[in-house]
Amino acid sequence: MATSKKNQKVNPIYVVSGGKGLAGNNMVQSLLVQYPNNNVPVIIVPHMTEEHQLISLVKKVKDENGLIAHTMVNRHLRYFLNDLCREKGVRCIDYMGELADYLDETLNIPSLQYPGLYRETNQEYFDRIEAIEFTLNHDDGLNPVKLHKAEIILTGVSRSGKTPLSVYLAMYGWKVANIPLVHGIDPPKELFEVDPRRVFGLTISPGQLISHRMKRLMSINDTKNTNYIDERLVMQEIRNANFIFEKGGFTVLNVSNKPVETTANEILNLMSNRFEYRKRRLESPYQEDTSS
């Protein structure tokens, strides 16, 4: 009886790199996605910088009848790996070789041959992407067990502006989490376990908070939720939030009638006075340089 394709063993693809292997993996995955429900094992092998590492790897891949796809930018190691694969009968795809050889022949510029240089020179961009992903994954109380990994933590009652402020800060490379405070429900214990100097409690005037909440109810066609905008209950929520701020020793910021940019500047000024951080200027990350 023939083996079904579903249960058929698929030989692995080893993505080999002198850096992290992200570029090579992206290229492999961009092709594999064209084959729905494939079960091809893809194994990233980063930081290959020595011949003996490549020798051991090629032996392993040969034993598994696998394939090597690599993005080696070091010319010597690239040639070494290609020759070794030919010698050992291992299938090998060199993503960089042909283009690198072309550039070597046509450009009168010596190649740096430094793995991971693209990511290093674009680190600010990658930091921003990582911060945005972190912030979205820790919005509105998500993943409180990972609260200690946040650089900035915002907390406050519903519609006090936590999410837009979180996203705004994330656009400048800050990993932000926000924790909603709901009257009658204890906040996560992790909120009181992190460094309180990183936690900012957002307070707001009852009138403005009710106004924000009314707009929210109208946008979702839920105008019957009168408790959400009841002045007495709203004031009770604000008092409860202030009690939690005091209990945790958090920095309290009044966001009434303030644009997001102003509150963000207040937070970053306080953070720069409290901690040693890499410099992050609070200006548009997409602002063009007009000095030239």
Buried (B, 14 or more C-beta within 10 A) or exposed (E): EEEEEEEEEEEBBBBBBBBBBBBBBEBBEEEEEEEEEEEBEBBBBBEBBEEEBBBEBBEBBBEBEBBBBBBBBBBEBBBBBBEBBEEEEBBBBBBBBEEBBEEEEEEEEEEEBEBBEBBEEEEEEBBBEEBBEBBBEBBEBEBBEBBEEBBBBBBBBBBBBBBEBBBBBBBBBBBBBBBBBEBEEEBBEBBBEBEBBBBBBBBBEBEBBBBBBBEBBEEEEEEEEEEBBBEEEBEEBBEBBBEBBEEBEBBEBEBBEBEBEEBBEBBBEBBEEEEEEEEBEBEEEEEEEEEE
